[in-house]
Amino acid sequence: MFMIYLIFGTVSFVISTISLAAALWIIGEDDTDPFKNNGVGPTLTKCCCISAVQTGLSMFLPYGGLIGLIVWLGAVMVLFDKSFFGALLISLVGGIVTWGLGSFVLSMVSAAVG
């Protein structure tokens, strides 16, 4: 059972990190783009930290998904110097990217299984 949680958590963490980085890259403006201002390494490190905390909260706490969403929005606002509406737009674009990645992974798994 622990192995299933570990696999699910790892896949969730990777998809969350990729979707957050993609959303930041898609929404990025010239003056506030974290990839141009801070560099790729620090920006991906921040994305990994946010995703790790959000994934851990949503997996191990009751109502962790709601708490993780609040922490995620706050962390994006603080670490990437975004307004509330900017963080909301990033979460919307990230949700679309996550949906696309999830659909792709699901189709790959279903093709491999059956």
C-alpha positions in Angstrom: 0.0 0.0 0.0 2.9 2.3 0.8 4.3 1.8 -2.7 1.1 2.9 -4.3 1.1 6.2 -2.2 4.8 6.7 -3.1 4.1 6.2 -6.9 1.0 8.4 -6.8 2.8 11.1 -4.8 5.8 11.1 -7.1 3.7 11.3 -10.3 1.6 14.0 -8.7 4.7 16.0 -7.7 6.2 15.8 -11.2 3.0 16.8 -12.9 2.4 19.7 -10.5 6.0 21.0 -10.9 5.8 20.8 -14.7 2.4 22.5 -14.8 3.5 25.3 -12.4 6.6 26.0 -14.4 4.7 25.9 -17.7 2.1 28.3 -16.4 4.8 30.7 -15.2 6.4 30.5 -18.6 3.2 31.0 -20.5 1.9 33.8 -18.3 5.4 35.5 -18.0 5.7 39.1 -18.9 8.9 40.8 -19.8 9.3 42.7 -16.5 8.0 40.0 -14.1 9.1 36.8 -15.8 10.8 34.7 -13.2 12.7 32.7 -15.8 14.3 35.9 -17.1 14.8 37.7 -13.8 16.0 34.9 -11.5 17.1 32.2 -14.0 15.9 28.7 -14.8 17.5 26.9 -11.8 16.1 29.1 -9.0 12.7 29.3 -10.6 12.5 25.5 -11.0 13.7 25.1 -7.4 10.8 27.3 -6.2 8.4 25.4 -8.3 9.6 22.1 -6.8 9.3 23.4 -3.3 5.8 24.7 -3.8 4.7 21.4 -5.5 6.3 19.3 -2.7 4.5 21.1 0.0 1.2 21.1 -1.9 1.5 17.4 -2.7 2.4 16.4 0.8 -0.5 18.4 2.3 -3.1 17.0 -0.1 -1.9 13.4 0.4 -1.5 13.3 4.2 -4.0 15.7 5.7 -7.8 15.7 5.8 -9.0 18.6 3.7 -5.4 18.8 2.5 -6.4 19.7 -1.0 -8.1 22.9 0.2 -5.2 23.7 2.6 -2.7 23.0 -0.2 -4.5 25.3 -2.6 -4.4 28.1 -0.1 -0.7 27.5 0.7 0.0 27.2 -3.1 -1.7 30.5 -3.9 0.2 32.2 -1.0 3.5 30.7 -2.0 3.1 31.8 -5.7 2.2 35.3 -4.5 5.2 35.6 -2.2 7.9 33.7 -4.1 7.1 35.0 -7.6 5.9 38.5 -6.6 2.4 38.1 -8.1 -0.9 39.6 -7.1 -3.8 37.5 -6.1 -5.3 37.7 -9.6 -2.0 36.9 -11.1 -1.7 33.8 -8.9 -5.3 32.9 -9.8 -4.5 33.2 -13.5 -1.4 31.0 -13.1 -3.5 28.4 -11.2 -6.0 28.4 -14.1 -3.4 27.9 -16.7 -1.7 25.4 -14.5 -4.9 23.5 -14.2 -5.4 23.3 -17.9 -1.8 22.1 -18.3 -2.3 19.5 -15.6 -5.5 18.3 -17.2 -3.6 17.9 -20.5 -0.7 16.1 -18.9 -3.1 13.9 -16.9 -5.0 12.9 -20.0 -1.8 12.1 -21.7 -0.5 9.9 -18.9 -3.9 8.2 -18.6 -3.9 7.4 -22.3 -0.4 6.0 -22.1 -1.3 3.8 -19.1 -4.5 2.5 -20.7 -2.6 1.8 -24.0 0.1 -0.1 -22.1 -2.4 -2.1 -19.9 -5.0 -3.0 -22.4 
